[in-house]
Amino acid sequence: MSRPGEELLRAVATMDRLRSPGGCPWDAEQTHQSLTRYVVEEAHEVVEAIESGSREDLVEELGDLLLQVLFQARVGQDGLGGAEPFDIDDVAATLVAKLERRHPHVFADGDASTPADVEAAWERIKAEEKAAKAQRAARRPAAEPVPPLLHDIPRSLPSTLAAEKILARVERTGGDLTAVADTLAASEDPGDRMLAEAARCRAAGTTADDALRAALTRFATT
């Protein structure tokens, strides 16, 4: 029986061979940008495998998603376009540091004995991380300002999931989602009306994504 992490090291070595001279020509020519769509596709396939309840499918799809992490890290190792190189160890070290920072009640002297305590600490730590991230962004070339409600929401995130994140932020700051829905529903713009339905869904304790998936299933089976 292999030791924990042993097969993961083999996966790293396999990806390195594929990307290195004498490996796969297709793998060798890929960039962060050319691989973007595969990251998105594989993440969705993981969700589908979870919903299927199949252990075999989930193991396979998690492997495909892991491949994208290994692949991106191996591309990063080459430092394309003059970018500072990074590798899988940098990725892993950054993850470990984040996990330890976000769980001071486990790895340090933080005090959090209930889920509510953990959530309160998490909000504080997250605010500190956002401030640090903003400082790093300020040192980069100026970019178009991002509205606060859209901050840290990837542009490639499916619109129903982005809507859920934005509405959650509105709710956390005391916004009335029912009033938001009523205002948006009066618009002539179809996007506004769709967002109104998303707000109604969240106010009712569900999500627009779940509601639309259920509707698609009903529509496809009738």
PyMOL commands that set and color helices and strands:
alter all, ss='L'
color gray80, all
select helices_A, chain A and resi 6-19+25-28+36-52+55-77+80-82+88-102+104-107+115-138+148-150+159-172+177-185+190-203+208-220
alter helices_A, ss='H'
color red, helices_A
deselect
rebuild
show_as cartoon
